[in-house]
Amino acid sequence: MNQSEIADTIEKLLSARSVDGYEISVGASHNLSIEIKEQKIDTFKCSEPVGVSIRVLKSDGLGFSYSTSLADGDLARMVADAVTSAENQTPDPCNGFPEPRPYPLIEGLFDKELASVGEDRKIQCAMDLERLTLAVDSRISKVRKASYGESEYEVYIRSSRGVEGSLRGTSVSASVSAIAEDGDDSQMGWDFGFGTSFTDLHVDQIAFTAASRALGLLGARKIASMRCPVVLDNQVASDILEVLSSSFLAENVLKGKSMLAEKLGTKVFSPVLKIRDNGILRGGMATAPFDAEGIPQQDTLLVDDGKVLSFLYDGYWARRDGVQSTGNSTRGGMKSPAHLGLTNFYIENGAFSAQELLTGMTRGVLITDVMGIHTANPISGDFSVGASGFFVENGAIAYPVKEIALSGNIIDLFASVEMTGDDLRFFGSVGSPSLRIAELDVSGH
């Protein structure tokens, strides 16, 4: 059965039930994961999961059920479970399904050539990544993990309101962790790449960046505590932005669990910041024509000139707040119900090169790694994290530094951004260029 035929079968089962509405989602994927250690295959995993899920509306109660089997008896059981679930939920008039809206045309989601690339080439890709990383410098003592992964996926959605959408996509990724050693000193560096086609992966660049990150921190020193200008590289900036991102979800705003509650239309951040959630960004990890409810994904400008312009909504929270969904319903797979989430969330590029961000800094630090940013308070925004990077003197990198801590408040940090770099990079679905912060507390020894 193709995905449309599976939906037909479920609709027939639903027609025998008295329900007020339904939504059917069908998903299938082919996944491959390869890990290499010492030029040998350490892990080789293939999977082809198929799943279907339904949401059923009855008397304002919303029920959910799923099945990983397409056998008639299992589909009938799934429908019965969803109806029973709907009947036993607390009624909520904000439950419902969206009207159909036209979908944007997005090119480049599916690479039909990927299936014709042999497994031997994919294994070789991971082997090359390990070999090239070790070859960067004799001080790269080992590679902890060199990996290649890919997924080819299909999604189909249909609802009683007339929503119908289907998409096919491919994704590929590669990553490596390198260990650099010099005497008793040992440092680790990591990098990765992703895209929609096999040719998007540049293993030589990934290898060089991971090795360079490890090598750069050899000989790191401790520094005294100070309050000084700080440059966050794009990975660290993305890590911190990810903590802020949940504050733009309408569910958190309306529940008072957001740093931005009551801040809509207010100038909260630095005027140099422009923040977007763009579900139709070309090449984005979360790019698709429609979200988990079949609502068109879109490009939502959230912050401009430092002002909070919008929040992110799925259908439920849009109905709660009397606005239109921004196409931000997401799901972790067929086994989980749709929920509010991000698409491609990022700070727009600025005009300054990485070197220009250091210009004029008499004494400061460039941060290239933070530990424990997930421990930041998502409501108050207060944080205190371990970090490493480089001491900057008179606009130039002087030496690597270790065992420092950064503390402050995430809102204050993004309000203090003086300059935005031109090196926007995504780490998953969150991305940022490097950022220069006017002042931050740096604790040393």
VEXDREN-2710 file (C-alpha; in Angstrom, 1 decimal):
% VEXDREN-2710
k/r/px/py/pz
1/MET/0.0/0.0/0.0
2/ASN/1.2/3.5/-0.7
3/GLN/0.6/6.2/1.8
4/SER/-2.6/7.5/0.2
5/GLU/-4.1/4.0/0.2
6/ILE/-3.2/3.6/3.9
7/ALA/-5.1/6.9/4.6
8/ASP/-8.1/5.5/2.6
9/THR/-8.2/2.4/4.7
10/ILE/-8.1/4.4/8.0
11/GLU/-10.9/6.8/6.6
12/LYS/-13.1/3.8/6.0
13/LEU/-12.6/2.6/9.6
14/LEU/-13.3/6.1/10.9
15/SER/-16.5/6.4/8.8
16/ALA/-18.1/3.8/11.1
17/ARG/-17.4/5.9/14.1
18/SER/-19.2/9.1/15.2
19/VAL/-16.3/11.6/15.4
20/ASP/-16.2/15.4/14.8
21/GLY/-12.9/15.4/12.9
22/TYR/-9.7/13.6/12.3
23/GLU/-6.1/13.9/11.0
24/ILE/-4.1/11.0/9.6
25/SER/-0.3/11.1/9.3
26/VAL/1.8/8.4/7.6
27/GLY/5.6/8.3/7.6
28/ALA/8.3/6.0/6.3
29/SER/12.0/6.3/6.2
30/HIS/15.2/4.5/5.2
31/ASN/18.0/5.3/7.6
32/LEU/21.7/4.4/7.5
33/SER/24.3/5.0/10.2
34/ILE/28.1/4.1/9.9
35/GLU/30.8/4.6/12.5
36/ILE/34.5/4.0/11.8
37/LYS/37.3/3.3/14.4
38/GLU/40.9/2.8/13.3
39/GLN/39.8/2.4/9.6
40/LYS/37.4/-0.5/10.5
41/ILE/33.6/-0.5/10.6
42/ASP/32.6/-0.1/14.3
43/THR/28.9/0.3/13.7
44/PHE/26.7/-0.3/10.6
45/LYS/23.0/0.2/11.2
46/CYS/20.1/0.1/8.7
47/SER/16.5/0.7/9.5
48/GLU/13.3/1.2/7.6
49/PRO/10.6/2.3/10.0
50/VAL/7.0/2.8/8.9
51/GLY/4.3/4.3/11.0
52/VAL/0.9/5.8/11.0
53/SER/-0.8/8.0/13.6
54/ILE/-4.2/9.6/14.0
55/ARG/-5.7/12.4/16.0
56/VAL/-9.5/12.3/16.5
57/LEU/-11.8/15.1/17.7
58/LYS/-15.0/14.2/19.6
59/SER/-17.0/16.6/21.7
60/ASP/-14.0/18.9/22.0
61/GLY/-11.8/16.0/23.3
62/LEU/-8.7/15.2/21.2
63/GLY/-7.5/11.6/21.1
64/PHE/-4.2/10.3/19.7
65/SER/-3.0/6.8/18.7
66/TYR/-0.3/5.3/16.5
67/SER/0.7/2.0/14.9
68/THR/3.9/0.7/13.5
69/SER/2.0/-2.1/11.8
70/LEU/-0.2/-1.7/8.8
71/ALA/-2.2/-4.9/9.3
72/ASP/-5.9/-4.4/9.2
73/GLY/-6.5/-5.5/12.8
74/ASP/-3.8/-3.2/14.1
75/LEU/-5.2/-0.2/12.2
76/ALA/-8.7/-1.0/13.6
77/ARG/-7.2/-1.1/17.1
78/MET/-5.4/2.2/16.6
79/VAL/-8.7/3.9/15.5
80/ALA/-10.6/2.4/18.4
81/ASP/-7.9/3.6/20.9
82/ALA/-7.9/7.1/19.4
83/VAL/-11.7/7.4/19.7
84/THR/-11.7/6.1/23.3
85/SER/-8.9/8.5/24.1
86/ALA/-10.9/11.5/22.7
87/GLU/-14.0/10.5/24.7
88/ASN/-12.0/10.5/27.9
89/GLN/-10.1/13.7/27.4
90/THR/-11.1/16.9/29.1
91/PRO/-13.1/18.9/26.5
92/ASP/-11.2/22.0/25.2
93/PRO/-12.8/24.2/22.6
94/CYS/-9.3/25.2/21.3
95/ASN/-8.8/21.6/20.1
96/GLY/-9.3/21.3/16.3
97/PHE/-7.8/20.9/12.9
98/PRO/-6.8/23.6/10.4
99/GLU/-8.4/24.7/7.1
100/PRO/-6.3/23.8/4.0
101/ARG/-4.0/26.6/2.8
102/PRO/-1.7/26.5/-0.3
103/TYR/1.8/25.2/0.3
104/PRO/5.0/26.9/-0.7
105/LEU/7.1/25.3/-3.5
106/ILE/10.4/24.2/-2.0
107/GLU/13.1/22.8/-4.2
108/GLY/16.1/20.7/-3.2
109/LEU/14.5/18.7/-0.4
110/PHE/15.0/15.3/-2.2
111/ASP/18.1/14.0/-3.9
112/LYS/17.2/11.1/-6.1
113/GLU/20.9/10.3/-6.7
114/LEU/21.4/9.4/-3.0
115/ALA/20.0/5.9/-3.4
116/SER/22.4/5.2/-6.3
117/VAL/25.5/6.0/-4.2
118/GLY/26.9/2.6/-3.1
119/GLU/27.4/1.7/0.5
120/ASP/31.1/1.2/-0.1
121/ARG/31.4/4.9/-1.0
122/LYS/29.5/5.9/2.2
123/ILE/31.8/3.7/4.3
124/GLN/34.8/5.2/2.5
125/CYS/33.4/8.7/3.3
126/ALA/33.6/7.9/7.1
127/MET/37.1/6.3/6.7
128/ASP/38.4/9.3/4.8
129/LEU/37.1/11.6/7.5
130/GLU/39.1/9.6/10.2
131/ARG/42.2/9.4/8.0
132/LEU/42.2/13.1/7.0
133/THR/41.6/14.2/10.6
134/LEU/44.7/12.3/11.8
135/ALA/46.7/13.6/8.9
136/VAL/46.2/17.3/9.8
137/ASP/49.0/17.3/12.4
138/SER/51.2/14.7/14.2
139/ARG/49.8/15.9/17.5
140/ILE/46.3/14.6/16.6
141/SER/46.7/11.3/18.6
142/LYS/43.4/9.7/17.9
143/VAL/39.9/10.1/16.5
144/ARG/37.3/9.2/19.0
145/LYS/34.5/8.8/16.4
146/ALA/34.1/9.3/12.6
147/SER/30.6/8.8/11.5
148/TYR/28.3/9.0/8.4
149/GLY/24.5/9.1/8.5
150/GLU/21.7/9.4/6.1
151/SER/17.9/9.3/5.9
152/GLU/15.4/9.1/3.0
153/TYR/11.9/9.9/4.3
154/GLU/8.3/10.4/3.2
155/VAL/5.5/12.1/5.0
156/TYR/1.8/12.2/4.1
157/ILE/-1.0/14.0/5.9
158/ARG/-4.7/14.1/5.4
159/SER/-7.5/15.6/7.5
160/SER/-11.3/15.7/7.6
161/ARG/-11.1/19.5/6.9
162/GLY/-9.5/18.9/3.4
163/VAL/-5.9/19.3/4.3
164/GLU/-3.7/17.0/2.2
165/GLY/0.1/17.1/1.8
166/SER/2.9/14.8/0.9
167/LEU/6.7/15.3/0.9
168/ARG/9.9/13.4/0.2
169/GLY/13.2/14.4/1.5
170/THR/16.8/13.2/2.0
171/SER/19.4/14.2/4.6
172/VAL/23.0/13.3/5.0
173/SER/25.5/14.1/7.7
174/ALA/29.1/13.4/8.9
175/SER/30.9/14.2/12.1
176/VAL/34.3/13.6/13.8
177/SER/35.8/14.1/17.2
178/ALA/39.6/14.5/17.3
179/ILE/42.0/14.3/20.3
180/ALA/45.2/16.5/20.2
181/GLU/48.0/15.7/22.7
182/ASP/51.2/17.5/23.5
183/GLY/53.1/16.1/26.5
184/ASP/50.5/15.8/29.4
185/ASP/48.1/18.2/27.6
186/SER/45.1/16.7/25.9
187/GLN/42.3/18.6/24.1
188/MET/39.3/17.6/22.0
189/GLY/37.8/19.2/18.9
190/TRP/34.7/18.4/17.0
191/ASP/33.0/19.3/13.7
192/PHE/30.2/18.1/11.5
193/GLY/28.5/18.8/8.1
194/PHE/25.1/18.1/6.8
195/GLY/23.0/18.6/3.6
196/THR/20.4/17.0/1.5
197/SER/22.7/15.2/-0.9
198/PHE/25.9/13.2/-0.7
199/THR/27.9/15.8/-2.6
200/ASP/27.0/18.4/0.2
201/LEU/29.5/16.7/2.5
202/HIS/33.1/18.1/2.4
203/VAL/35.0/15.7/4.6
204/ASP/38.3/17.5/4.2
205/GLN/36.8/20.7/5.7
206/ILE/35.2/18.8/8.6
207/ALA/38.5/17.0/9.3
208/PHE/40.5/20.2/9.2
209/THR/38.1/22.1/11.5
210/ALA/37.8/19.4/14.1
211/ALA/41.6/18.9/14.2
212/SER/42.2/22.7/14.3
213/ARG/39.8/23.1/17.2
214/ALA/41.7/20.5/19.3
215/LEU/45.1/21.8/18.3
216/GLY/44.2/25.4/19.0
217/LEU/43.5/24.7/22.7
218/LEU/46.8/22.9/23.4
219/GLY/48.9/24.9/26.0
220/ALA/45.8/26.6/27.4
221/ARG/46.4/28.7/30.4
222/LYS/44.3/30.0/33.4
223/ILE/43.5/33.7/33.6
224/ALA/42.4/36.0/36.4
225/SER/38.7/37.0/36.8
226/MET/37.6/40.1/34.9
227/ARG/34.7/41.9/33.4
228/CYS/35.6/42.4/29.7
229/PRO/34.4/42.3/26.1
230/VAL/33.7/38.8/24.9
231/VAL/33.4/37.3/21.4
232/LEU/31.2/34.1/21.1
233/ASP/32.1/32.0/18.1
234/ASN/29.1/30.8/16.0
235/GLN/28.8/27.5/17.7
236/VAL/28.7/29.0/21.2
237/ALA/26.4/31.7/20.1
238/SER/24.1/29.0/18.7
239/ASP/24.2/27.0/21.9
240/ILE/23.1/30.1/23.9
241/LEU/20.5/31.1/21.3
242/GLU/19.0/27.6/21.7
243/VAL/18.3/28.3/25.4
244/LEU/16.5/31.6/24.4
245/SER/14.6/30.0/21.5
246/SER/12.0/28.3/23.8
247/SER/11.0/31.8/25.0
248/PHE/9.5/32.5/21.6
249/LEU/7.1/29.5/21.8
250/ALA/3.6/30.8/22.4
251/GLU/2.8/27.9/24.8
252/ASN/5.7/29.1/27.2
253/VAL/4.7/32.8/26.7
254/LEU/1.0/32.1/27.6
255/LYS/2.0/29.9/30.6
256/GLY/4.4/32.5/31.9
257/LYS/7.4/30.2/31.4
258/SER/9.1/32.5/28.9
259/MET/11.8/35.2/29.4
260/LEU/9.7/37.2/26.9
261/ALA/6.3/37.1/28.6
262/GLU/4.7/40.5/28.4
263/LYS/7.5/41.7/26.1
264/LEU/5.7/41.7/22.7
265/GLY/6.4/45.0/20.8
266/THR/9.1/45.9/23.3
267/LYS/12.8/46.6/22.6
268/VAL/14.5/43.8/24.5
269/PHE/17.6/43.0/22.5
270/SER/20.5/44.9/20.9
271/PRO/19.4/46.9/17.8
272/VAL/22.0/44.9/15.7
273/LEU/20.1/41.7/16.1
274/LYS/17.6/40.2/13.7
275/ILE/16.1/36.8/14.7
276/ARG/14.0/34.5/12.4
277/ASP/12.3/31.2/12.5
278/ASN/12.3/30.2/8.8
279/GLY/10.6/26.9/7.9
280/ILE/11.2/27.4/4.2
281/LEU/14.9/28.3/4.3
282/ARG/16.8/26.5/1.5
283/GLY/19.1/23.8/2.8
284/GLY/17.7/24.1/6.4
285/MET/17.5/20.9/8.5
286/ALA/13.9/21.6/9.4
287/THR/12.8/23.0/6.0
288/ALA/9.5/21.6/4.6
289/PRO/6.4/22.9/2.8
290/PHE/4.1/22.1/5.7
291/ASP/4.3/21.3/9.4
292/ALA/3.1/18.4/11.5
293/GLU/-0.5/19.6/11.2
294/GLY/-0.4/20.3/7.5
295/ILE/-0.2/24.0/7.9
296/PRO/2.2/25.8/5.5
297/GLN/5.6/26.5/7.1
298/GLN/6.7/30.1/6.7
299/ASP/9.5/32.7/7.4
300/THR/8.6/34.5/10.6
301/LEU/10.6/37.6/11.6
302/LEU/10.7/37.5/15.4
303/VAL/13.1/40.2/16.4
304/ASP/14.1/43.3/14.3
305/ASP/16.0/46.4/15.6
306/GLY/16.0/44.6/19.0
307/LYS/12.2/44.6/19.2
308/VAL/10.1/41.5/19.8
309/LEU/7.7/41.3/16.9
310/SER/6.1/37.9/17.1
311/PHE/5.9/34.5/18.8
312/LEU/5.6/31.1/17.3
313/TYR/2.3/29.2/17.1
314/ASP/0.9/25.8/16.1
315/GLY/-2.9/25.4/15.6
316/TYR/-3.8/24.9/19.2
317/TRP/-1.9/27.8/20.7
318/ALA/-3.0/30.1/17.8
319/ARG/-6.6/29.3/18.7
320/ARG/-5.9/30.0/22.3
321/ASP/-4.4/33.4/21.5
322/GLY/-6.8/34.3/18.7
323/VAL/-4.1/34.5/16.0
324/GLN/-3.0/32.4/13.0
325/SER/-0.6/29.5/13.2
326/THR/2.9/30.3/12.1
327/GLY/3.4/26.7/10.9
328/ASN/5.4/25.6/13.9
329/SER/3.8/22.2/14.8
330/THR/6.5/19.5/15.0
331/ARG/6.8/15.9/16.0
332/GLY/9.7/13.6/16.9
333/GLY/8.2/10.7/14.9
334/MET/4.9/8.9/14.4
335/LYS/4.9/7.7/18.0
336/SER/4.6/11.2/19.4
337/PRO/1.7/13.6/19.0
338/ALA/2.3/16.9/17.2
339/HIS/3.5/19.8/19.5
340/LEU/4.7/23.3/19.2
341/GLY/8.4/23.7/18.2
342/LEU/11.0/25.5/16.1
343/THR/11.9/25.1/12.5
344/ASN/15.2/26.8/11.4
345/PHE/15.8/29.3/14.1
346/TYR/18.6/31.8/13.7
347/ILE/20.2/35.2/14.0
348/GLU/20.8/36.8/10.6
349/ASN/24.3/37.5/9.4
350/GLY/26.0/40.8/10.2
351/ALA/28.7/42.6/8.3
352/PHE/31.8/41.9/10.3
353/SER/34.5/39.2/9.7
354/ALA/35.6/37.1/12.6
355/GLN/38.8/39.1/12.8
356/GLU/37.0/42.4/12.8
357/LEU/35.0/41.3/15.8
358/LEU/38.3/41.3/17.8
359/THR/39.4/44.7/16.6
360/GLY/39.7/47.3/19.3
361/MET/39.6/44.8/22.2
362/THR/42.4/45.8/24.5
363/ARG/41.8/42.8/26.8
364/GLY/39.0/40.2/26.3
365/VAL/38.2/36.6/25.5
366/LEU/37.0/34.7/22.4
367/ILE/34.9/31.8/23.6
368/THR/34.9/28.6/21.5
369/ASP/33.3/26.1/23.8
370/VAL/30.8/26.2/26.7
371/MET/29.9/23.4/29.1
372/GLY/26.4/23.1/30.7
373/ILE/24.5/25.9/28.9
374/HIS/21.4/23.6/29.2
375/THR/21.5/24.3/32.9
376/ALA/20.6/28.0/32.3
377/ASN/17.3/28.9/33.8
378/PRO/14.8/29.0/30.8
379/ILE/12.5/31.4/32.6
380/SER/14.8/34.0/34.3
381/GLY/17.6/33.5/31.8
382/ASP/20.3/33.4/34.5
383/PHE/23.3/31.2/33.6
384/SER/26.8/30.2/34.9
385/VAL/28.8/27.9/32.6
386/GLY/32.2/26.5/32.2
387/ALA/34.1/27.7/29.1
388/SER/37.3/27.7/27.1
389/GLY/38.7/29.7/24.3
390/PHE/41.4/32.3/23.7
391/PHE/42.7/35.4/25.5
392/VAL/42.5/38.5/23.2
393/GLU/45.0/41.3/23.6
394/ASN/45.1/44.5/21.4
395/GLY/42.7/43.0/18.9
396/ALA/44.6/39.7/18.3
397/ILE/44.5/36.2/19.7
398/ALA/47.3/35.9/22.3
399/TYR/46.9/32.3/23.7
400/PRO/44.3/29.6/24.6
401/VAL/42.6/29.7/28.0
402/LYS/40.9/27.0/30.1
403/GLU/38.9/26.6/33.3
404/ILE/37.0/29.9/33.0
405/ALA/33.4/30.4/33.7
406/LEU/30.9/32.9/32.2
407/SER/28.0/34.2/34.2
408/GLY/25.1/36.6/33.5
409/ASN/21.7/36.7/32.1
410/ILE/20.7/35.6/28.6
411/ILE/18.4/38.6/27.9
412/ASP/21.2/40.9/29.1
413/LEU/23.7/39.1/26.9
414/PHE/21.7/39.5/23.8
415/ALA/20.9/43.1/24.7
416/SER/24.7/43.8/24.9
417/VAL/25.6/42.5/21.4
418/GLU/27.8/45.2/19.8
419/MET/28.7/43.5/16.5
420/THR/27.4/40.6/14.5
421/GLY/29.7/38.4/12.4
422/ASP/29.2/37.3/8.8
423/ASP/29.7/33.6/9.5
424/LEU/26.2/32.3/10.2
425/ARG/26.3/28.5/10.7
426/PHE/23.6/26.1/11.7
427/PHE/24.2/23.5/14.4
428/GLY/21.1/21.3/13.9
429/SER/18.1/23.6/13.4
430/VAL/19.5/26.5/15.4
431/GLY/22.1/28.8/13.9
432/SER/24.0/32.1/14.6
433/PRO/27.0/34.1/13.4
434/SER/29.8/35.0/15.8
435/LEU/28.7/37.7/18.2
436/ARG/30.7/40.4/20.1
437/ILE/29.3/41.2/23.6
438/ALA/30.1/44.6/25.1
439/GLU/30.9/43.1/28.6
440/LEU/30.5/39.9/30.4
441/ASP/31.7/38.5/33.8
442/VAL/34.6/36.0/33.2
443/SER/35.7/34.1/36.2
444/GLY/39.2/32.7/36.2
445/HIS/41.7/31.8/38.9
END
